[in-house]
Amino acid sequence: MSVSGWVNINNNGISLIPTFSLGKPSMLVDLSLKKKRLSFIPQFRYNLQDQKPWNFILWSRYRLIDQGKFTMQLGAFSSIVFKEQLVQLNGIDQYMVGTTRFLIGEIIPAYQLNQNSQISLYYMYTKGLAGASNYNLGSIQGTFNSLINFGKQRIDWSPKFYYLKVGDTPQQGSYFYSYLQISREGFPISVNTIQNIALKSTINASIFNWNVGLSYHL
C-alpha cells in the first residue's frame, strides 16, 4: 500500500463543484491510500476565517480498466457540507452549524498522450439528501505535467471545460476551469492557483472564482 497527501492553504476555498466557492480563506487536508487498483482519498476542508469545518469528503476509486495508455476509473463517495443556519431556540434566534449531505458517483475514462500529458473525460452525479439539490457535471480535461521546465522548477497545468446542471431546474451553465502549479524538484512546498470562469450560465453563482495558495506535500 502507498500513502501520500498534502496540505493546502489558500485565500478562497473552491468547492468540489468549482462553480461555487467559500469566499473565505480555507485549508485543505488531502490524504491518499492506494493498494493495487483501489484507492481511498479522505479530504477535509476547513474555513480558516471562522475557524470551523467547511466540507468533509470520503472518496473511494477503483481502476476498472488499465490497458496501457487507456484507463477507466469508477468512484463513489459521500460529502458533508457544514453551513451556519438560523434556528430558533426557546424563542431566540441563534446561528448553529448544520450539515448537508451528498452521495456522489463518478466515471473517469482517460488516455495518456505521453509521459507527462493526459486527456480525460469526467462525469459526476451528486445526489443531495434531505431536500438538497442534485447536480450533473460533465467535463473534458487535460493534464500537462512539466509543461514548462526551467532548472529544477516546473509548471504543471490542468485546464478543463465543464457543463453543470442543477437537478430538474432550468439552472445550467458551461465553464472553463484552470489549475496551475509551480513546484521545485525535491522541495515539498508548491504555489498553485485556480481560476473558474462562467462562459454561459443561469446558475446563481459568481461569474469568476479564483484563489492562490501554498501546498505542502507530505
C-alpha positions in Angstrom: 0.0 0.0 0.0 1.2 3.5 -0.8 0.3 6.5 1.3 0.6 10.2 0.3 -1.0 13.5 1.0 -0.8 17.3 1.0 -2.0 20.3 2.9 -3.1 23.4 1.1 -3.8 26.9 2.5 -5.5 29.4 0.2 -7.3 32.8 0.2 -10.6 31.4 -1.1 -11.9 27.8 -0.8 -13.1 26.5 -4.2 -15.7 23.8 -3.9 -15.7 20.3 -5.3 -18.0 21.8 -7.9 -15.8 24.8 -8.8 -18.8 26.9 -9.8 -19.2 27.6 -6.1 -16.7 28.9 -3.5 -16.4 29.5 0.2 -15.5 33.1 -0.3 -13.1 32.9 2.7 -9.6 31.6 3.3 -9.5 27.8 3.7 -7.3 24.9 4.4 -7.5 21.5 2.6 -6.0 18.3 4.0 -5.9 15.6 1.4 -4.7 12.0 2.1 -4.4 9.2 -0.4 -4.2 5.4 0.4 -3.7 3.2 -2.7 -3.4 -0.6 -3.0 -3.3 -2.0 -6.5 -6.4 -0.7 -8.3 -8.2 0.6 -5.3 -7.7 4.0 -3.6 -9.3 5.8 -0.7 -9.0 9.6 -0.5 -10.3 11.3 2.5 -10.4 15.1 2.2 -11.0 17.6 5.0 -11.7 21.3 4.2 -11.7 24.0 6.9 -12.9 27.6 7.0 -9.9 29.4 8.4 -11.5 32.7 8.8 -14.3 31.4 11.1 -12.2 28.5 12.4 -15.0 26.0 11.5 -15.2 22.9 9.4 -16.4 23.5 5.8 -16.6 20.3 3.9 -15.5 16.6 4.5 -15.3 14.2 1.6 -14.7 10.5 1.9 -13.6 9.4 -1.6 -13.0 5.9 -3.0 -12.0 5.0 -6.5 -11.4 1.7 -8.4 -9.4 1.5 -11.6 -11.7 -0.7 -13.6 -9.7 -0.7 -16.8 -5.9 -0.4 -17.0 -4.7 -1.1 -20.6 -1.5 0.7 -21.4 -2.4 4.2 -22.3 -6.2 3.9 -21.6 -7.6 3.7 -18.2 -11.1 4.0 -16.6 -11.8 4.7 -13.0 -15.1 4.5 -11.1 -15.6 6.5 -8.0 -18.2 6.7 -5.2 -18.1 8.9 -2.2 -20.0 10.9 0.4 -19.7 14.6 1.2 -20.8 16.6 4.2 -21.0 20.3 3.9 -21.1 22.4 7.1 -23.0 25.7 7.0 -24.3 28.1 9.6 -28.1 28.1 9.8 -30.5 30.4 11.6 -32.6 28.4 14.1 -34.9 29.4 17.0 -34.2 28.0 20.5 -36.6 28.9 23.3 -37.9 31.8 21.2 -34.4 33.2 20.5 -32.9 33.3 17.0 -29.4 31.7 17.0 -26.9 30.6 14.4 -25.9 27.0 14.6 -23.7 24.8 12.3 -25.9 22.4 10.3 -24.9 19.8 7.7 -25.9 19.0 4.2 -25.1 15.5 2.9 -24.5 14.3 -0.6 -23.9 10.9 -2.2 -21.8 11.1 -5.3 -20.8 8.8 -8.2 -18.2 9.4 -11.0 -16.7 7.8 -14.0 -13.3 8.8 -15.5 -12.0 7.4 -18.8 -8.5 8.8 -19.6 -5.9 8.4 -22.3 -2.2 9.0 -21.8 -0.8 11.1 -24.6 2.8 10.9 -23.4 4.8 10.6 -20.2 3.6 14.0 -19.0 0.3 14.6 -20.7 -3.2 13.1 -20.4 -6.6 13.8 -21.6 -9.7 12.6 -19.8 -13.5 12.7 -19.7 -15.3 13.1 -16.5 -18.9 12.6 -15.3 -20.2 13.1 -11.8 -23.7 12.8 -10.4 -24.4 14.3 -7.0 -27.5 13.2 -5.0 -28.5 15.7 -2.3 -30.1 14.2 0.8 -32.9 15.7 2.8 -34.1 18.1 0.1 -30.6 19.3 -1.0 -30.1 19.9 -4.8 -28.9 17.2 -7.2 -26.2 18.0 -9.7 -24.9 16.6 -13.0 -21.4 17.6 -14.1 -19.6 16.5 -17.3 -16.2 17.7 -18.4 -13.2 17.2 -20.7 -9.8 17.8 -19.1 -6.2 18.0 -20.0 -3.3 17.3 -17.6 0.1 18.6 -18.6 2.8 17.9 -16.1 6.2 19.7 -16.6 4.5 21.9 -19.2 7.4 24.3 -18.6 10.8 23.4 -17.0 13.5 25.9 -16.0 16.2 24.4 -13.9 14.7 22.4 -11.1 11.5 24.4 -11.3 8.4 23.1 -13.2 4.9 24.3 -14.1 2.0 21.8 -14.2 -1.3 22.9 -15.8 -4.7 21.2 -15.8 -7.4 23.0 -17.8 -10.9 21.8 -18.3 -14.3 22.7 -19.9 -17.3 21.5 -18.0 -21.1 21.6 -18.0 -23.2 21.8 -14.8 -26.9 21.1 -14.5 -28.9 21.7 -11.2 -31.5 18.9 -10.7 -34.7 19.3 -12.7 -34.5 23.1 -12.7 -33.6 25.3 -15.7 -30.3 26.3 -14.0 -27.3 25.2 -16.0 -24.0 26.5 -17.2 -20.8 25.9 -19.1 -17.5 26.9 -17.6 -13.7 27.0 -18.1 -11.5 25.9 -15.1 -7.7 26.1 -14.8 -5.4 24.7 -12.2 -1.7 25.9 -12.3 1.1 24.7 -10.0 4.7 25.9 -9.7 7.0 23.5 -7.9 10.7 22.8 -7.4 12.3 19.3 -7.6 13.0 17.9 -4.1 11.2 20.8 -2.3 7.9 20.0 -0.6 6.2 23.3 -1.0 4.5 24.5 -4.2 2.5 27.5 -5.3 -0.8 27.0 -7.0 -3.8 28.9 -8.3 -7.3 28.1 -9.6 -9.5 30.2 -11.9 -13.1 29.3 -12.8 -14.9 31.3 -15.4 -18.6 31.1 -16.4 -18.8 31.0 -20.2 -22.6 30.9 -20.2 -24.7 30.3 -17.1 -28.1 30.7 -15.5 -26.9 29.4 -12.1 -26.9 31.8 -9.2 -23.1 31.8 -8.6 -20.1 34.0 -9.2 -19.1 34.5 -12.8 -15.5 34.3 -11.8 -13.9 32.4 -8.9 -10.2 32.3 -8.2 -7.7 31.5 -5.5 -4.0 31.3 -4.8 -2.4 29.0 -2.3 0.6 27.2 -0.9 0.7 23.4 -0.7 2.9 21.2 1.5 3.4 17.7 0.1 3.7 15.1 2.8 
